[in-house]
Amino acid sequence: MTRIQAWAVSALLVWGAPAVAALSISGTVVVEPHPSTLLRGQEATVTYMITNTGDEPIELATVGFPYRSSGPLSTVLPFQTVATPPCLYRLRVLPGPFEVAGTVESPAKWSPVPPFLEKSIEFAPLPIEPGGMRRCVAALRVSPDTAGPFVQTFNFQASRGAQSVTQTRSLVFGLGESAVAIPVVSTWSLALASLLVLLLGVFRLRR
């Protein structure tokens, strides 16, 4: 068999091989009341929805995010409700930073910054067949300590065997403040500063 014939046979084998199935998801987060109107300390209902947009069943599907329980860096404080089952609500503490490394004689000292917690919800029932959708309901409270308006991300993940896929959704929590005024002023300020720098450079070149 010549080299050209070998290439032709390889191409035919690849062309005739079945397509590899891939996982694909679409996640949606709905917060009621709308997150742009929520104030510090207010509670809201959160509905998570995940749709299997691939061509393989999903064996495990979750949605979650890390957060701080207090302090100016805290954002939202999630919790489950009577409407959460049959979805499974999980909460764990993530390892935090040390101020001083620990030894047998001197135990480690934890950073004064509150550690990250991680909330996750496991969709049920499983598996989720292609085209299928699952819905989970939980709740959250806007942290009374948060420094100001923030963007909260929600991480969807699905897996089947060794395959996995992730998707991130983001929502803006405006704390009742104008969600448009802050970025618009910042953009115009940046544009004005850039123009001034450009004009200064032109002026110096002419001199």
HELIX and SHEET records of a PDB file:
HELIX    1   1 ARG A    3  GLY A   16  1                                  14    
HELIX    2   2 ALA A  181  ARG A  206  1                                  26    
SHEET    1   A 4 ILE A  25  GLU A  32  0                                        
SHEET    2   A 4 GLU A  43  ASN A  52 -1                                        
SHEET    3   A 4 MET A 133  VAL A 142 -1                                        
SHEET    4   A 4 VAL A  76  PHE A  79 -1                                        
SHEET    1   B 5 LEU A  88  VAL A  93  0                                        
SHEET    2   B 5 PHE A 116  GLU A 122 -1                                        
SHEET    3   B 5 LEU A  60  ARG A  68 -1                                        
SHEET    4   B 5 PHE A 150  ARG A 160 -1                                        
SHEET    5   B 5 GLN A 163  PHE A 173 -1                                        
SHEET    1   C 2 PHE A  98  VAL A 100  0                                        
SHEET    2   C 2 LYS A 109  TRP A 110 -1                                        
END                                                                             
